[in-house]
Amino acid sequence: MPRALFVCLVVFCMNFHLAGAQQSKAQGDVHSPAANAAVAKAAQVALPAPSASARDLFSRYKDRLVQVRVLLNSANEQSSLGSGFVVRDDGPRGAWLLTNYHVVSSLAIDPEKFRIELRPTSERTVKANLVAVDVIHDLAVLHAEPAPGSSPWPVFALRDGAPVQGERIFSLGNPLELGFLISEGIYNGLVESRIYEQMLFSGALNAGMSGGPAIDEGGRVVGVNVATSRGGELLSFLVPVRYARDLLERSWQAPPRKEWRTEIGRQLLVHQNFVAGKLLDVADGGTAAAGAENAPVPKKPGGAAIGPASAVVAGVKAGFASQTLAGRSVPTLDGSLTKCWAGGRDGERLRYQRDSLNCSLRSELFVRGNLYTGSLSVQHVLLRNDKLATPQFLAIESFGRGASFFLGGNREMTPNECRDDYVRGAAHVYRIAICLTAFRKFEDIYNFTVSATQMDDAHERLTSTLYLNGFSFDNGQRLSRMFMERLQ
Amino acid sequence: MSWFIEHIHRDGTVLARVPVPAAPAPELAVVHIGRALDNDLVLDDPHCAAHHAQLEVGADGTARLIDLGTRNGIVAGRNRRAAMHEISSDEPYRLGQTLIRVRSSAWSLAPERELSQRAMWPLALLGLVLVLGYGAWELWLGDVQEKSPQYLYALSGMAALLCLWSTMYAVFGRLVSGVDRFFSHLVIACSGYLAATLLLNLLDVLAFSMSWLWPVRITQPVIVIVTALTVRQHLRLADPRHWRTLRVGLVIVAVFAIAIPIAQQWVSNKRLTDVQTINVIEHPALRLARPTPMQDFSATAAALKAKVDKARKHEDDDSDGAGIDSDDFE
């Protein structure tokens, strides 16, 4: 069962990306049952017939939807697709639209290589600029140039109060470039065990609907389509509209800008500070968290900081804890945000004992492509000699060492720099390797890998690894020290 | 005392031997050398003149080789060309592409060489047994699952490879020197393999024991050097006459085999080696290095940060002129 949860998480991450993916890949998914449903709806042959309200809502609001296309300038072709919706039209001053950050992430990071084009339900295309991003909640505000001679855009109203669980809501968007559609479902409350608030929508969302609105029966926006879980049926996620409202407040007067990396980097730092604060808080009773907040965070001059503090799902906790693995005490993660799963020797035909324990904090933030930040995981592998001769046991490769260190750099990450030494733990001697690599495109964000292999017993070997993805140096340093100090 | 003139192959084999005819006291005994059929020694070499040279032997026991005004002349040693060479040793002379040698029966010869046909096969067999023994040990170390590895296939494959390797040099030796010396080559191959594994294991133990990084960093050059030394022994045995030339090639290949991975590492990652940690596990009793206290070790991340930040800055300076990342199209 814990394994199944893990699979679900991974699929969710992949889908997160797919939601704004290129069409060719999306087409490849058409044969999945969920996508077939989307095709049926788009072709207006769905059975049973849509409820009267869905039909009315769609015909009334479809003009307020757009397809957001991010085009690669050099090829003049789309590189990612999503949906968006109009929230304000000031006539000669243009219109403002909401979508997801992940739909426009490639443009936000390489503004000179991409441009945004909006395709409403009518035939025309409209140029748009990015005016605000909220990486933490995965939102972005676009500003469309006023088109001379065209009628003003009708706009969506944002709902003030939160919906109640069980309320019928409707999600709109353009999945897989098949055409605009409406998808009916039920609001099922806030998602548990997620670091930032998200709404659970029991309705169909498909790739390309990202950034579309989810509306109530009155046509008011309650959330923004963001992701779906491939592991479950009709398990979709929405960003509550209040974060969109906060972002919009800041974007009316926002001057046009081309450079977003600093702002994205700032938000990533805020995020990792928040995650690290949670871990350090639980561990050190609040003192370290205060330190984390004092860590230098470049503030946008004049702009209000996007603070996750208000955005926390009540009661989510995370922290280091001690757990027992085959009789040994090992540092693991604790709290409602973390997921742990264990692996025994079942299915493996080994002549020695191999027990493993993995814990991870589900707090990663999508940056672009395959790049995520702000997540943390701990892995322990304990080997015990059963029937082997000592040289044979010693010759067993330690999992998590060597192969896991990707040393070469790429366009996102610098090459890994590592150092190792024998270190005395509380009860055992370890060989610990620390590896560090920096995000090239963002200031002060690093990946840490701390891998400790027990070296003082020829019959038992514990390998404990901590993976820190996308943390500031200070927080990474603090977390890895905390991990190492907890090694027995 | 009599004189002989010999036409020799580049490898030293005598192709023709012509005695210098005796002449009455005051006169010179003369041998004519050239491409024309009226010579005493006929050389079928297009780079020789029809009448290329003549050898004159005086009654006083001196001999000289005289160039008859040819284009390519007579060259002694590497590049000593002269119209007339006084003969003082059995050093070969080059006429066109042909080598000739002049010898006198009065000169002393090298002493009789003892037969040194030591039987190599017992030694080769011992080497093979040692190599296979080591191979079996390595296989046994990995034999940690319910299902054992295929010992017989792996070991016989190893033996076959070593024999194939030795056969290659034996055939080469047969072609250029006329002898194969298969078992000697097998001894060399086995010794090379054993030396390499011994050295690598020693380096691993050293790294583990002292917590030194350099032994694991130099493994690649060490393998190249041991391989080069093994090939050196093979080549000297198989083709001793060309060893002077072959060794230059061997050194060049070895230097490149060491330098190219280092250079590529430098080009890709701006460092000379990607070995940064010791991933060696030996018996705990072998560890001599003292463990660092946890507090001291925690500080190492700061040193890594400096390096990583430098790499990041370097990228900034380069500016990204490259194409679009592939992940934009996923």
Interface residues (C-beta under 8 A of the other chain):
Chain A: H17 A21 Q22 K25 L72 S74 S79 S80 S106 D110 K113 R349 L350 R351 Y352 R368 G369 N370 L388 T390 P391 Q392 F393 L394 A395 I396 S398 R401 G402 F405 L407 G408 G409 R411 E412 T414 P415 N416 E417 C418 R419 D420 D421 Y422 V423 R424 G425 V429 Y430 R431 I432 A433 I434 C435 L436 T437 A438 R440 Y446 F448 T453 M455 D456 D457 A458 R461 F473 G476 Q477 S480 R481 M484 E485
Chain B: W140 L141 G142 D143 V144 Q145 E146 K147 S211 S268 N269 K270 R271 D274 Q276 T277 I278 N279 I281 E282 H283 P284 A285 R287 A289 R290 P291 T292 P293 M294 F297 S298 T300 A301 A302 A303 L304 K305 K307 V308 D309 A311 R312 E315 D320 A322 I324 D325 D327 D328 F329 E330
